[in-house]
Amino acid sequence: MARIGVFICHCGTNIGGVVNVSRVLEAARELPHVVFADDNKYTCSEPGQASVREAIVENRLERVVIGCCSPRMHEKTFRNTVALAGLNPYLLEIANLREHCSWVHGDHKEEATAKAIELIRMAVGKVSRHEALFPKEVGLTKRALVIGGGVAGIQAALDIANAGYEVVMVEREPTIGGRMAQLDKTFPTLDCSACILAPKMVDVAQHPNITLRTCAEVKKVSGFVGNFEVEIFQKAKMVDHTKCTGCGTCWGKCPEKVDSEFDLGLGKRSAIYIPFPQAVPPKPIIDTDHCRYIKYRQWEAGGKEGKAPPQCRICEKLCPSQAIDWSQQDETITEKFGAIVVATGYKTFDSSVYEEFGGGRYPNVISGLQLERLMSAAGPTGGEVVRPSDGVHPKSVVFVSCVGSRDEHKQRSYCSKVCCMYMAKHAIMLKEHDPEVQSYIFYIDNRCGGKDFDEFARRAQEEYGTLYLRGRVSKIYQEGKKLIVLGEDTLIGRPVEISADLVVLATGIEPSDGVTELAQTLHISYDTHNFLVEAHVKLRPVETATDGIFLAGCCVGPRDIPESVAQGGAAASKVTDIFSQKSLITDPMVATIDPMKCNGCLLCTKLCPFNAIDSQITRDGRTVAVVNESLCKGCGLCTAGCRCGAANLRGFTQQQVLAEVTSLWTATEFIEL
């Protein structure tokens, strides 16, 4: 029989302060097959690991149980420990005495100690049935896919490409740059956003290792880390970018004008356009929903019903390089990648949900992002801050914080993190645009956590005369050309009424449209607010539960620019770490299916969230399920759902789980049922 060693960690006082470790050790020594038991103050420390290795060698241990904190945190650590002592790393079992015991039973020390003994008993029972497992090697494709062309995606793509690996960047908009491209200046330094971002955008376009696909979306992902197969939907641009020189003749002469999405409806663009002057690629696309000629072709194809729309092919007639291509069609491109970085960014909250604020009803109630476009020299007003209703320069501006943030009634309880800072930035910039402007900021709490952030917010008050009013706005309504803002200053305990020329709503950050569908396509998790979920918020902040897929920027949650850039670089380092290997090592703790027991119902193929199970025909003509071990993540859903007991999970086989249960039953069989 196996020789088992048990090691109990005090974890400082996390475990030892609640659980009586001495009693647990005494009970462990009495368990079958346990030949050694010891404790340590910090088993995960180097001295603690060294003592485990020495005990394995000196006592010829064949199985190891460690009672410590969550295996999510230290299972890999202790597998390496036992492996260094010459033991197969999968002949280890961890009993979670911290999260499952001491932390949840801190007020009941006796009961916690009794539970700890039972957890150790179960772990010993299970590990006695463990078998040595061995990982396999698989090849990998050293190409990366970056989804999203904002500043986080740009940083990730450049870092991977600079490491010598090929990158494909997929961006659904006509240009890269993301939200940062819409900003005028950035806090707390007030340096030009375009001056920082534009060179990086150009670097992406010119880098020999980066292929840029704009107007494109990821539609399907299959495979596994090192070997993903991705279907990319490429929308027709109706302009041949290999011929186009970006001279601007076409969009300058196009007669069809529509609201500009980039300028958030404050300006106009033509039906053939680039979103802004520094766009990358600096070549236009044709908006098929508004192009007059395409509408005419649709009218012809539809049987010429109703009044004929006007024909227009001015862009084609004037293009000096003959780049207009009406024959272009949408297409689906399938490519292989070894790793994927998701950097899909964010959108701003729709303020029209708050009817009391008048967003969407009153033209002079705008969002913070719209104010950025008014301030930008490349914006619809050339950098002049004017009221959208009549073009008059505002003298009194009221900011309303937390619109769509920290509001449980709108199911947005989280803080959007950047709003307090960009309101201070706007107040400073408005004063610099026009010294006569007076800014008022209604706030709940002034959250300015970051390097030089608090000092920046104080500058807005002390040097630029911004008045901060702690309280919520109850109503905004139009009175003549003015907006009346009703609120309360809770610091002095009285209502406030301000007559404003312009109201700016600090709309919060939300995940981009379609992110949940993308998450399902990638088989990664998202939270109740639809932000993507990290594998571990502290220790694996850019990784996901699906190996080879990484996160960067605001797709995870509200981030400022430095954090987004840092995450993009961190995700890139994870990708290059994978690509630096000749081959990948797969985790052997995966599902297996006994073909002799399988009845071919294939329920497991429907249950598997990773598409790791397929069907095959045996020599005798039966249909059975088979597991792709490279895809399997060991979640165990197939094992739980298999009606005929054919599915098993290595490391958690039915025999091992039954051993856990029977060991606990042996300890409690005296209880009357």
C-alpha positions as CSV (number, residue, x, y, z in Angstrom):
1,M,0.0,0.0,0.0
2,A,1.0,3.6,-0.6
3,R,3.1,5.5,2.0
4,I,1.4,8.8,2.6
5,G,2.8,11.9,4.2
6,V,0.6,14.7,5.6
7,F,1.8,18.3,6.0
8,I,-0.3,20.9,7.8
9,C,0.4,24.6,7.3
10,H,-0.5,27.2,9.9
11,C,-0.4,29.9,7.2
12,G,0.7,32.3,9.9
13,T,-2.6,32.7,11.9
14,N,-4.9,32.3,8.9
15,I,-5.3,28.6,9.7
16,G,-3.4,28.2,13.0
17,G,-5.4,31.0,14.6
18,V,-8.6,29.1,14.3
19,V,-7.8,25.4,13.7
20,N,-6.0,23.4,16.4
21,V,-3.2,22.1,14.2
22,S,-1.8,19.8,16.9
23,R,-5.1,17.9,17.1
24,V,-5.3,17.7,13.3
25,L,-1.8,16.2,13.2
26,E,-2.7,13.6,15.9
27,A,-5.7,12.5,13.9
28,A,-3.8,12.4,10.7
29,R,-1.2,10.1,12.1
30,E,-3.9,7.5,12.9
31,L,-5.2,7.4,9.4
32,P,-4.5,4.4,7.2
33,H,-1.3,4.5,5.1
34,V,-0.1,7.7,6.8
35,V,3.5,7.1,7.8
36,F,4.5,10.7,8.4
37,A,2.8,13.9,9.5
38,D,4.3,17.3,10.3
39,D,3.3,21.0,10.4
40,N,5.0,24.2,9.3
41,K,4.3,27.9,9.9
42,Y,4.5,28.8,6.2
43,T,4.7,25.7,4.1
44,C,4.8,27.7,0.8
45,S,8.0,29.5,1.9
46,E,11.4,28.1,0.8
47,P,12.2,26.5,4.3
48,G,8.7,25.0,4.3
49,Q,9.0,23.5,0.8
50,A,12.5,22.3,1.7
51,S,11.1,20.4,4.8
52,V,8.5,18.8,2.6
53,R,11.1,17.6,0.1
54,E,13.4,16.3,2.8
55,A,10.5,14.4,4.4
56,I,9.6,12.8,1.1
57,V,13.1,11.5,0.6
58,E,13.8,10.4,4.2
59,N,10.5,8.7,4.7
60,R,10.2,7.2,1.1
61,L,6.8,8.9,0.7
62,E,4.7,7.8,-2.3
63,R,1.8,10.2,-1.8
64,V,1.5,13.7,-0.2
65,V,-1.4,15.6,1.4
66,I,-0.9,19.2,2.2
67,G,-3.4,21.0,4.4
68,C,-3.1,24.7,3.4
69,C,-4.9,27.4,1.5
70,S,-6.7,27.2,-1.9
71,P,-5.2,25.0,-4.5
72,R,-6.0,27.8,-7.0
73,M,-3.2,29.7,-5.4
74,H,-0.6,27.0,-4.5
75,E,-1.3,23.7,-6.2
76,K,1.3,24.5,-8.9
77,T,3.8,25.5,-6.2
78,F,3.5,22.3,-4.3
79,R,3.5,20.1,-7.4
80,N,6.8,21.6,-8.3
81,T,7.9,20.9,-4.7
82,V,7.1,17.2,-4.8
83,A,8.5,16.9,-8.3
84,L,11.9,18.2,-7.1
85,A,11.8,15.4,-4.5
86,G,11.4,12.8,-7.2
87,L,7.7,12.2,-6.9
88,N,5.2,12.5,-9.7
89,P,3.6,15.9,-9.2
90,Y,0.1,14.5,-9.6
91,L,0.5,12.2,-6.5
92,L,-0.4,15.3,-4.4
93,E,-3.7,16.3,-2.9
94,I,-4.4,19.6,-1.2
95,A,-6.9,20.0,1.6
96,N,-8.2,23.6,1.7
97,L,-8.0,24.4,5.4
98,R,-8.1,28.2,4.9
99,E,-11.0,29.2,2.5
100,H,-13.0,26.1,3.3
101,C,-12.4,26.0,7.0
102,S,-10.7,28.6,9.1
103,W,-11.9,31.7,7.1
104,V,-15.6,30.6,7.2
105,H,-15.7,29.2,10.7
106,G,-13.5,31.8,12.5
107,D,-16.0,32.0,15.4
108,H,-16.3,28.3,15.9
109,K,-12.8,26.9,16.6
110,E,-13.8,23.5,17.9
111,E,-16.1,22.8,14.9
112,A,-13.4,24.2,12.5
113,T,-10.9,21.8,14.0
114,A,-13.3,18.9,13.6
115,K,-13.9,19.9,10.0
116,A,-10.2,20.2,9.3
117,I,-9.7,16.7,10.5
118,E,-12.4,15.5,8.1
119,L,-11.0,17.4,5.2
120,I,-7.6,15.7,5.8
121,R,-9.2,12.3,6.2
122,M,-11.0,12.8,2.8
123,A,-7.8,14.0,1.1
124,V,-5.9,11.0,2.4
125,G,-8.6,8.7,1.1
126,K,-8.5,10.3,-2.3
127,V,-4.7,10.5,-2.7
128,S,-4.5,6.8,-1.9
129,R,-6.2,6.2,-5.3
130,H,-4.1,8.7,-7.2
131,E,-2.2,7.5,-10.2
132,A,0.9,9.1,-11.8
133,L,-0.1,11.4,-14.7
134,F,2.1,12.6,-17.5
135,P,1.6,15.7,-19.6
136,K,1.9,15.6,-23.4
137,E,3.6,17.9,-25.9
138,V,1.8,19.7,-28.7
139,G,3.0,22.0,-31.4
140,L,2.0,25.7,-31.6
141,T,1.4,28.4,-34.2
142,K,3.5,31.4,-33.4
143,R,1.1,34.0,-34.6
144,A,-1.1,36.2,-32.3
145,L,-4.5,37.7,-32.8
146,V,-5.3,41.0,-31.2
147,I,-9.0,41.8,-31.0
148,G,-9.5,45.6,-30.7
149,G,-7.4,48.5,-31.9
150,G,-7.6,50.8,-28.9
151,V,-4.5,51.9,-27.0
152,A,-4.4,48.6,-25.0
153,G,-4.6,46.5,-28.2
154,I,-2.1,48.7,-30.0
155,Q,0.4,48.3,-27.1
156,A,-0.1,44.5,-27.1
157,A,0.3,44.2,-30.9
158,L,3.5,46.3,-31.0
159,D,5.1,44.5,-28.1
160,I,4.4,41.1,-29.6
161,A,5.5,42.2,-33.1
162,N,8.7,43.8,-31.7
163,A,9.5,40.4,-30.1
164,G,9.6,39.0,-33.7
165,Y,6.2,37.3,-33.9
166,E,3.5,37.9,-36.5
167,V,0.3,39.7,-35.3
168,V,-3.1,40.2,-36.9
169,M,-5.1,43.1,-35.4
170,V,-8.9,42.9,-35.9
171,E,-10.8,46.2,-35.4
172,R,-14.5,46.5,-36.3
173,E,-14.3,50.3,-36.9
174,P,-12.7,51.8,-40.0
175,T,-9.7,53.0,-38.0
176,I,-7.7,52.0,-35.0
177,G,-7.2,54.3,-32.0
178,G,-10.3,53.5,-30.0
179,R,-11.7,55.9,-27.4
180,M,-8.4,57.6,-26.8
181,A,-8.4,58.9,-30.4
182,Q,-11.6,60.9,-29.5
183,L,-9.9,62.7,-26.6
184,D,-8.4,66.2,-26.8
185,K,-6.0,66.0,-23.8
186,T,-5.2,63.5,-21.1
187,F,-5.0,63.9,-17.4
188,P,-3.1,64.7,-15.3
189,T,-0.5,66.0,-17.6
190,L,-2.8,67.7,-20.1
191,D,-0.7,66.5,-23.0
192,C,-2.3,66.1,-26.4
193,S,-4.0,62.7,-26.8
194,A,-3.3,62.6,-30.6
195,C,0.3,63.5,-30.1
196,I,0.7,60.4,-27.9
197,L,-1.4,58.0,-29.8
198,A,-0.9,58.9,-33.4
199,P,2.7,57.7,-33.6
200,K,1.8,54.4,-32.1
201,M,-1.1,54.0,-34.6
202,V,1.4,54.7,-37.5
203,D,3.8,52.2,-36.0
204,V,1.1,49.6,-36.2
205,A,0.4,50.4,-39.8
206,Q,4.0,50.3,-40.8
207,H,5.3,47.4,-38.7
208,P,6.3,44.5,-41.0
209,N,5.0,41.9,-38.5
210,I,1.5,43.4,-38.1
211,T,-1.4,42.8,-40.4
212,L,-4.2,45.3,-39.8
213,R,-7.8,44.3,-40.5
214,T,-10.3,47.1,-40.0
215,C,-14.1,46.8,-40.5
216,A,-13.6,43.2,-39.3
217,E,-15.0,41.1,-36.5
218,V,-14.2,37.7,-35.0
219,K,-17.1,35.3,-35.7
220,K,-15.9,31.8,-34.6
221,V,-13.0,30.4,-32.6
222,S,-12.1,26.8,-32.3
223,G,-9.0,24.9,-31.2
224,F,-6.8,25.4,-28.1
225,V,-3.8,27.3,-26.9
226,G,-1.1,27.3,-29.5
227,N,-3.6,26.1,-32.2
228,F,-6.6,28.3,-32.4
229,E,-8.6,28.5,-35.7
230,V,-10.4,31.8,-36.1
231,E,-13.0,32.9,-38.6
232,I,-12.8,36.6,-39.3
233,F,-15.7,38.4,-41.0
234,Q,-14.3,41.1,-43.3
235,K,-16.8,43.7,-44.3
236,A,-16.5,45.1,-47.8
237,K,-15.0,48.7,-47.9
238,M,-15.9,49.4,-51.5
239,V,-12.4,51.0,-51.8
240,D,-9.3,49.2,-52.9
241,H,-6.8,50.2,-50.3
242,T,-3.9,48.8,-52.4
243,K,-4.7,51.5,-55.0
244,C,-6.0,54.3,-52.8
245,T,-3.6,57.1,-51.8
246,G,-5.8,58.8,-49.3
247,C,-5.8,62.1,-51.2
248,G,-9.2,63.1,-49.9
249,T,-10.8,64.1,-53.2
250,C,-13.6,61.6,-52.8
251,W,-14.8,62.5,-49.3
252,G,-14.3,66.2,-50.0
253,K,-16.7,66.0,-53.0
254,C,-19.3,63.5,-51.8
255,P,-22.7,65.2,-51.5
256,E,-24.3,62.8,-49.0
257,K,-23.7,64.0,-45.4
258,V,-24.7,62.1,-42.3
259,D,-24.0,62.4,-38.5
260,S,-20.5,61.5,-37.6
261,E,-20.2,58.6,-35.2
262,F,-16.7,59.7,-34.3
263,D,-17.9,63.2,-33.3
264,L,-20.9,61.7,-31.5
265,G,-23.5,63.4,-33.7
266,L,-22.0,66.9,-33.2
267,G,-20.6,67.0,-36.7
268,K,-21.2,65.6,-40.2
269,R,-19.3,63.2,-42.4
270,S,-19.7,62.1,-46.0
271,A,-20.9,58.7,-47.2
272,I,-17.3,57.9,-48.2
273,Y,-15.1,58.9,-45.4
274,I,-12.3,58.5,-42.9
275,P,-13.4,59.1,-39.3
276,F,-10.8,61.7,-38.4
277,P,-7.7,63.2,-40.0
278,Q,-5.1,61.0,-38.2
279,A,-7.1,57.8,-38.9
280,V,-5.1,54.6,-39.6
281,P,-5.4,53.4,-42.2
282,P,-5.7,56.9,-43.7
283,K,-7.9,55.5,-46.5
284,P,-11.6,55.8,-46.8
285,I,-14.5,53.3,-46.8
286,I,-17.9,53.7,-48.3
287,D,-20.9,53.6,-45.8
288,T,-23.2,51.2,-47.6
289,D,-26.2,52.3,-45.6
290,H,-26.0,55.9,-46.8
291,C,-24.2,55.8,-50.2
292,R,-26.6,57.1,-52.9
293,Y,-25.3,54.8,-55.6
294,I,-25.6,51.7,-53.5
295,K,-29.1,52.7,-52.5
296,Y,-29.9,53.1,-56.2
297,R,-28.6,49.6,-56.9
298,Q,-30.7,48.2,-54.1
299,W,-33.7,50.0,-55.6
300,E,-33.0,48.4,-59.0
301,A,-32.5,45.0,-57.5
302,G,-35.7,45.3,-55.5
303,G,-37.9,45.7,-58.6
304,K,-37.8,49.5,-58.8
305,E,-40.6,50.0,-56.3
306,G,-41.3,53.5,-55.1
307,K,-39.4,56.6,-56.0
308,A,-35.9,56.2,-57.4
309,P,-33.2,57.4,-55.1
310,P,-30.7,59.8,-56.7
311,Q,-27.7,58.2,-58.5
312,C,-24.3,59.4,-57.6
313,R,-20.8,58.1,-58.5
314,I,-18.9,61.3,-58.0
315,C,-16.2,59.5,-55.9
316,E,-15.6,57.0,-58.7
317,K,-15.4,59.7,-61.4
318,L,-13.0,61.9,-59.4
319,C,-10.7,59.2,-57.9
320,P,-7.3,59.7,-59.6
321,S,-6.2,56.2,-58.8
322,Q,-9.4,54.4,-59.7
323,A,-9.6,52.9,-56.3
324,I,-13.4,52.7,-56.0
325,D,-14.5,49.1,-56.3
326,W,-18.2,48.5,-56.3
327,S,-17.7,44.7,-56.8
328,Q,-16.2,44.1,-53.3
329,Q,-18.1,41.6,-51.2
330,D,-18.1,40.7,-47.5
331,E,-15.9,37.7,-46.9
332,T,-15.0,35.3,-44.2
333,I,-11.3,34.6,-43.6
334,T,-10.0,31.6,-41.6
335,E,-6.6,31.9,-40.0
336,K,-4.6,30.1,-37.3
337,F,-3.2,31.6,-34.2
338,G,-1.3,30.5,-31.1
339,A,-2.7,33.1,-28.7
340,I,-5.4,35.7,-28.6
341,V,-5.4,39.1,-26.8
342,V,-8.9,40.6,-26.2
343,A,-8.8,44.4,-26.0
344,T,-12.3,45.4,-27.0
345,G,-12.5,48.6,-25.0
346,Y,-15.6,50.3,-23.8
347,K,-18.6,52.4,-24.6
348,T,-20.1,55.2,-22.6
349,F,-23.4,54.9,-20.7
350,D,-26.6,56.1,-22.5
351,S,-27.6,59.1,-20.4
352,S,-31.1,59.2,-22.0
353,V,-32.0,56.6,-19.4
354,Y,-32.0,59.4,-16.8
355,E,-35.0,61.4,-18.0
356,E,-34.5,63.9,-15.2
357,F,-31.2,65.0,-16.7
358,G,-32.6,65.7,-20.1
359,G,-29.9,63.8,-22.0
360,G,-31.1,63.4,-25.6
361,R,-33.9,65.9,-25.1
362,Y,-32.1,69.2,-24.5
363,P,-29.3,69.9,-27.1
364,N,-27.2,71.7,-24.5
365,V,-27.0,68.6,-22.2
366,I,-24.0,66.7,-23.5
367,S,-21.7,63.9,-22.4
368,G,-18.1,64.2,-21.3
369,L,-17.0,62.5,-24.6
370,Q,-19.0,65.0,-26.6
371,L,-17.2,67.9,-24.8
372,E,-13.9,66.2,-25.7
373,R,-14.9,66.5,-29.4
374,L,-15.9,70.1,-29.0
375,M,-12.5,70.9,-27.4
376,S,-10.5,69.0,-30.0
377,A,-8.8,71.0,-32.8
378,A,-9.8,68.2,-35.2
379,G,-13.4,68.2,-33.9
380,P,-16.6,69.5,-35.5
381,T,-16.0,73.1,-34.2
382,G,-12.3,73.3,-34.7
383,G,-11.7,73.4,-30.9
384,E,-14.2,76.1,-30.1
385,V,-16.4,75.1,-27.1
386,V,-19.9,76.3,-28.1
387,R,-23.4,75.3,-27.2
388,P,-24.8,72.8,-29.8
389,S,-28.1,74.6,-29.9
390,D,-26.9,78.1,-31.1
391,G,-23.1,78.1,-31.3
392,V,-22.8,80.5,-28.3
393,H,-19.8,80.2,-26.0
394,P,-21.0,79.0,-22.6
395,K,-20.1,81.0,-19.5
396,S,-21.7,78.7,-16.9
397,V,-21.1,75.0,-17.1
398,V,-22.4,72.3,-14.7
399,F,-20.9,68.8,-14.5
400,V,-23.0,65.9,-13.1
401,S,-20.9,63.0,-11.9
402,C,-21.8,59.3,-11.7
403,V,-24.3,59.2,-14.6
404,G,-24.6,55.5,-15.0
405,S,-22.1,54.7,-12.3
406,R,-22.6,53.8,-8.6
407,D,-26.3,53.5,-9.2
408,E,-27.9,50.2,-8.1
409,H,-31.3,51.3,-9.5
410,K,-29.7,51.3,-13.0
411,Q,-27.8,48.1,-12.2
412,R,-24.5,50.0,-12.5
413,S,-23.2,49.8,-8.9
414,Y,-19.5,50.0,-9.9
415,C,-17.4,53.1,-10.1
416,S,-16.2,54.1,-13.6
417,K,-13.0,55.3,-12.1
418,V,-12.0,58.0,-14.7
419,C,-15.0,60.4,-14.4
420,C,-13.8,62.4,-11.4
421,M,-10.5,63.0,-13.2
422,Y,-11.9,64.0,-16.6
423,M,-14.4,66.4,-15.0
424,A,-11.5,68.1,-13.3
425,K,-9.6,68.1,-16.6
426,H,-12.6,69.6,-18.4
427,A,-13.0,72.3,-15.8
428,I,-9.4,73.3,-16.2
429,M,-9.5,73.2,-20.0
430,L,-12.7,75.3,-20.1
431,K,-11.1,78.0,-18.0
432,E,-8.1,78.0,-20.3
433,H,-10.3,78.2,-23.4
434,D,-12.3,81.1,-21.8
435,P,-11.2,82.7,-18.5
436,E,-14.8,83.9,-18.0
437,V,-16.2,80.4,-17.7
438,Q,-17.4,79.2,-14.3
439,S,-17.6,75.5,-13.7
440,Y,-19.6,73.6,-11.1
441,I,-19.2,69.9,-10.3
442,F,-21.8,67.9,-8.5
443,Y,-20.1,64.9,-7.1
444,I,-20.8,62.0,-4.7
445,D,-17.2,61.3,-3.7
446,N,-14.1,62.7,-5.3
447,R,-12.2,59.6,-6.2
448,C,-8.7,60.5,-7.6
449,G,-6.5,57.5,-7.0
450,G,-3.4,57.6,-9.1
451,K,0.0,59.3,-9.5
452,D,-0.6,63.1,-9.3
453,F,-4.3,62.6,-9.6
454,D,-5.4,64.2,-6.3
455,E,-3.0,67.2,-6.9
456,F,-4.6,67.6,-10.3
457,A,-8.1,67.7,-8.9
458,R,-7.0,70.3,-6.3
459,R,-5.6,72.5,-9.0
460,A,-9.1,72.6,-10.7
461,Q,-10.5,74.0,-7.4
462,E,-7.6,76.2,-6.1
463,E,-6.1,77.6,-9.3
464,Y,-9.1,77.5,-11.7
465,G,-11.9,78.3,-9.3
466,T,-14.1,75.2,-10.0
467,L,-16.8,74.9,-7.4
468,Y,-17.4,71.4,-6.1
469,L,-20.9,70.6,-4.7
470,R,-21.2,67.4,-2.8
471,G,-24.6,66.0,-3.7
472,R,-26.8,64.7,-6.4
473,V,-28.7,66.5,-9.1
474,S,-32.4,65.9,-8.9
475,K,-33.6,67.6,-12.1
476,I,-32.5,69.6,-15.1
477,Y,-35.0,71.5,-17.2
478,Q,-35.0,74.2,-20.0
479,E,-36.0,77.7,-19.2
480,G,-35.5,80.0,-22.2
481,K,-31.9,79.6,-23.4
482,K,-30.7,78.5,-20.0
483,L,-30.7,75.1,-18.3
484,I,-31.9,75.1,-14.7
485,V,-30.0,72.5,-12.6
486,L,-31.7,71.6,-9.3
487,G,-29.6,69.7,-6.7
488,E,-28.4,69.7,-3.1
489,D,-25.1,70.5,-1.4
490,T,-25.1,68.0,1.4
491,L,-22.0,69.6,3.0
492,I,-24.0,72.7,3.9
493,G,-27.4,70.9,3.9
494,R,-29.4,73.0,1.6
495,P,-30.8,72.8,-2.0
496,V,-28.9,74.4,-4.9
497,E,-30.3,75.9,-8.1
498,I,-27.9,76.9,-10.9
499,S,-28.7,78.6,-14.2
500,A,-26.3,77.0,-16.7
501,D,-25.4,77.5,-20.3
502,L,-24.2,74.0,-20.7
503,V,-24.6,70.8,-18.7
504,V,-22.0,68.0,-19.1
505,L,-23.0,64.5,-17.9
506,A,-20.1,62.4,-16.7
507,T,-21.3,59.2,-18.3
508,G,-19.8,56.0,-17.0
509,I,-17.9,53.2,-18.7
510,E,-19.7,50.1,-20.0
511,P,-18.3,47.1,-22.0
512,S,-18.5,47.5,-25.8
513,D,-21.4,46.2,-27.7
514,G,-21.2,42.5,-28.6
515,V,-18.7,41.6,-25.9
516,T,-20.9,38.9,-24.4
517,E,-21.2,37.2,-27.8
518,L,-17.5,37.4,-28.3
519,A,-16.9,35.9,-24.8
520,Q,-19.1,33.0,-25.7
521,T,-17.3,32.5,-28.9
522,L,-14.0,32.5,-27.1
523,H,-15.3,30.4,-24.2
524,I,-14.3,32.9,-21.6
525,S,-16.3,34.3,-18.7
526,Y,-17.9,37.6,-18.1
527,D,-19.5,39.1,-15.0
528,T,-23.0,40.5,-14.3
529,H,-22.0,43.8,-15.8
530,N,-20.7,42.0,-18.9
531,F,-17.0,42.9,-18.2
532,L,-14.7,40.0,-19.0
533,V,-13.4,38.0,-16.0
534,E,-9.7,37.4,-15.2
535,A,-8.4,34.0,-14.2
536,H,-7.3,35.6,-10.9
537,V,-7.9,39.2,-10.1
538,K,-4.5,39.6,-8.2
539,L,-2.2,36.9,-9.5
540,R,-3.4,36.4,-13.1
541,P,-4.9,39.8,-14.0
542,V,-4.5,39.5,-17.8
543,E,-5.2,35.8,-18.2
544,T,-8.5,34.0,-18.6
545,A,-9.6,30.5,-17.6
546,T,-9.1,29.5,-21.2
547,D,-5.4,29.0,-21.8
548,G,-3.9,31.2,-24.5
549,I,-6.5,33.9,-24.3
550,F,-5.5,37.2,-22.6
551,L,-7.3,40.4,-21.6
552,A,-6.2,44.0,-21.7
553,G,-7.8,47.4,-21.1
554,C,-11.4,48.3,-20.3
555,C,-12.9,45.0,-21.5
556,V,-12.0,43.8,-17.9
557,G,-13.4,46.9,-16.2
558,P,-12.9,50.7,-16.0
559,R,-9.2,51.6,-16.6
560,D,-7.3,54.8,-17.3
561,I,-4.8,55.1,-20.2
562,P,-1.7,54.1,-18.2
563,E,-3.4,51.0,-16.8
564,S,-4.6,50.0,-20.2
565,V,-1.1,50.4,-21.7
566,A,0.3,48.4,-18.8
567,Q,-2.2,45.6,-19.3
568,G,-1.6,45.6,-23.1
569,G,2.2,45.1,-22.4
570,A,1.4,42.5,-19.7
571,A,-0.8,40.5,-22.1
572,A,1.9,40.7,-24.8
573,S,4.5,39.3,-22.4
574,K,2.2,36.3,-21.7
575,V,1.9,35.7,-25.4
576,T,5.6,35.9,-26.0
577,D,6.2,33.6,-23.1
578,I,4.1,31.0,-24.9
579,F,5.8,31.6,-28.3
580,S,9.2,31.3,-26.8
581,Q,8.6,27.6,-26.3
582,K,9.3,25.0,-28.9
583,S,6.1,23.1,-27.9
584,L,3.4,23.3,-25.3
585,I,2.9,21.0,-22.4
586,T,-0.8,20.0,-21.8
587,D,-2.4,19.3,-18.5
588,P,-3.0,15.6,-18.1
589,M,-6.0,16.2,-15.7
590,V,-8.5,15.8,-18.5
591,A,-11.6,13.7,-19.2
592,T,-11.5,10.3,-20.6
593,I,-14.3,8.2,-22.1
594,D,-14.3,4.4,-22.0
595,P,-15.5,3.3,-25.4
596,M,-16.7,-0.1,-24.0
597,K,-19.1,1.7,-21.7
598,C,-20.2,4.5,-24.1
599,N,-23.6,4.0,-25.6
600,G,-23.2,6.8,-28.1
601,C,-25.9,9.2,-26.7
602,L,-23.4,12.1,-27.2
603,L,-24.9,14.1,-24.4
604,C,-21.4,15.0,-23.3
605,T,-20.8,16.8,-26.7
606,K,-23.7,19.1,-25.8
607,L,-22.5,19.6,-22.2
608,C,-18.9,20.4,-23.0
609,P,-18.3,24.2,-22.9
610,F,-15.0,23.9,-24.7
611,N,-16.1,21.7,-27.7
612,A,-13.5,19.2,-26.6
613,I,-15.7,16.1,-27.2
614,D,-16.4,14.7,-30.7
615,S,-17.8,11.4,-32.0
616,Q,-16.2,8.6,-33.9
617,I,-17.1,5.2,-35.4
618,T,-15.5,2.2,-33.8
619,R,-14.4,-0.9,-35.8
620,D,-17.6,-2.7,-34.9
621,G,-19.7,0.2,-36.3
622,R,-20.7,1.8,-33.0
623,T,-20.8,5.6,-32.4
624,V,-18.8,6.6,-29.3
625,A,-17.6,9.9,-27.8
626,V,-13.9,10.8,-27.8
627,V,-12.1,13.5,-26.0
628,N,-9.6,15.9,-27.6
629,E,-7.2,16.2,-24.7
630,S,-5.7,19.4,-26.0
631,L,-9.0,21.2,-25.8
632,C,-10.3,19.7,-22.5
633,K,-10.0,21.9,-19.4
634,G,-11.0,19.2,-16.9
635,C,-14.2,20.9,-15.8
636,G,-16.0,17.5,-15.3
637,L,-19.3,18.4,-16.8
638,C,-19.2,15.4,-19.1
639,T,-18.4,13.1,-16.2
640,A,-21.3,14.4,-14.2
641,G,-23.7,14.2,-17.1
642,C,-22.7,10.8,-18.5
643,R,-25.7,8.4,-18.1
644,C,-23.7,5.2,-18.5
645,G,-20.6,6.1,-16.5
646,A,-18.3,6.0,-19.4
647,A,-16.7,9.4,-18.7
648,N,-14.1,9.8,-16.1
649,L,-11.9,12.7,-15.1
650,R,-8.2,12.1,-14.4
651,G,-7.3,13.3,-10.9
652,F,-11.0,13.2,-9.9
653,T,-12.0,9.7,-11.1
654,Q,-15.1,8.0,-9.8
655,Q,-12.9,5.7,-7.7
656,Q,-11.1,8.7,-6.2
657,V,-14.2,10.6,-5.3
658,L,-15.8,7.4,-3.9
659,A,-12.7,7.0,-1.7
660,E,-13.2,10.5,-0.3
661,V,-16.8,9.7,0.5
662,T,-16.2,6.3,2.1
663,S,-13.4,7.7,4.2
664,L,-15.8,10.3,5.6
665,W,-18.5,7.7,6.1
666,T,-16.1,5.5,8.1
667,A,-15.6,8.5,10.4
668,T,-19.3,9.1,10.9
669,E,-20.9,5.7,10.6
670,F,-21.9,5.7,14.2
671,I,-24.4,8.4,13.5
672,E,-28.0,7.0,13.5
673,L,-29.8,7.5,10.2
